[in-house]
Amino acid sequence: MPGYPTRPAHPERVCWGCDQYCPADDLVCGNGSERTPHPVELFGDDWQEWARSNFEDSDDDVTRFRIVEALRTVFDPEVGVNIVDLGLLYEVEMDGTLAKIALTMTSPACPLGEQLIAQVTRRVKILRGIENVDVRLVWDPPWTPERMSAAARATLGLPRQEE
């Protein structure tokens, strides 16, 4: 991707959503959207090598795994838990280079729904081998706290779910 530094001196000031430098304490990207962390911040200095090593296998299962792992970096800003552990991710399918993602919100009235969809699209689209992303909101079955992982429940101070 031209214009994006692969090993920036200050990744906390580089928004992966654009090529402008953003203040580290600014929650808004230079182009007006939410700041998207640079992959160096999310995956470490060897993010390119790590990502490329997973491309040797082009199996859809491996690709789906990479997508789910990338989506663990998308956090619901209202609760501070990633959307996978929160149970918002319903389905990931691959159709060639098109990633089809079905997710829900904790509430149909979620004011940050469009923002989360944009983050999901950006995070998945940077993965090598994916050219397009189709994010679909699903309301059936509705989200319930039972969908949360044990880690999410612990983070939010909720009791463990009975098996």
N, C-alpha and C positions, 0 to 999 in steps of 0.2 A: 504494500500500500504506500504509494508515494505520499510524502508529507507527514508521515507518522514516524517519530523516532522509535527505534526498536530497543535502544538501551539509553533512555534519557537520564541525565544527571539528577533530575528531580522529578520522578514519576508522579509524585503527589500534585504537581502543577501541570501535568499534561492530561488533558481530557481526551479520552480515546474516541469520543463522539465527534471531535473536530480537531483541527491542527492548531488551535489557539492555546496559549498558556493561560491557565486559570490559577488564581490564588489558592493556596492549600486550604484555607479556611472558608473558601467560597463554596456554597452548595449548588451554584449555578454555573453551567458551562459558559464559555465565552459566546456561544451562539444562542444562548437563552434557554437551553434545555438543562436537565439535571446533569451534573458532572458524572461522566462515566469513567471509572478507574482504569488506569493503564494496566495491561496484562502483567507488567512487571510487579505491580502492587498486588495483583490477585494470585499470580502463579509463581512468582519469584524470577530471579535474573535469567534462569535457563528456560523461560517459558517457550521460546521458539523451538529449542531442541526437544523439549518435552512434548510440545504439540506435534511436531513433525514425526516423532517416534511413533505416535499413535496412528499415523496415516499409512503406514505400511500395510495395515489390514484395512480394506475398504468395506468390510462386512457391516451391514446395517446395525447389528447389535453393538459393535464398537462405536459407531457413529452416534447411536442413541445414548450410549453411556457417556460419551464426550459432551453431548448436549446437556444431559442431566447434570453433569459435574459443572459445566459452565453456568447453568441456571442456579446452582448453589451460591453463586456470587450476586444474585439479584435478591435484594432484601425488601421486604414490605416496610416502608419507612414509618408506618404507624406503630408497628410492634417490634421492629428490629430483628426479625427472624427471616431467613432466606425462604423463598417461595416453595422450594422442594420440601424442606422440613416442615413448613407450615401446612403442607398438604394441598397447595393450590395447583400443582401440576397434575393433570389427569392423564395425558397421553403424549407420546412422542413417536412420530412415524417418519420414515424417510421414503421419498418418491424421487429417486435419482439424486439430484442435487438440491431438491426442495425439502426443507424440514417443515413438517406439519406438527404444530404444537397446540394441544388443547389444555386450557387452564381456566381456573375460576377465580373469583374474588371472595373474600370473606363475607361480602355483602353486595347485592346488586347496586346499592347506592354508594359504593366505594368511590371517593372523590379522586383517587390516584390510579384508577384503572388504566387510563390511557398512558400514563407515565410508566406503569409497570410493563404494559405491552411494548412500549418503545424500548425499554431496557432489555426485555427478553429478545426482541428482534435484533438489537445491536449486539448483544452478547453471543447470540447464536450465529449471526452472519459473519463474525470475524473468524469463525472456525474454518479451517481449510477444507475444501471439498463441498462447502455449502454455499450455494449462490443465492437462494431465495428462502425466505422464512414466511410461513403462513401461521399466524397466531389466531386461534379461535377461542372466544369465551364460551364456556359451558356452564349452564346453571342447573343441570340435572345430571347426577344427583347434586343437591345443594351442599355447600361446604359446611362441615361441622367441626368442632374442636377435636373430635375423635380421629380426624384425618392427620393430625399433627404427629410428628415423630417424637420419640422419647426425649431427644435432645431439645426439641422446640418446647416441649412441655416443661422441661427442667429450666430452660432459659426464662420462661414466662412465670415460673413459680407455681405451675399447676401440678396437681397430684398425678402420680403414675397411673396410666390407664390399666384397668383390670383386663387380664387376658381371658 
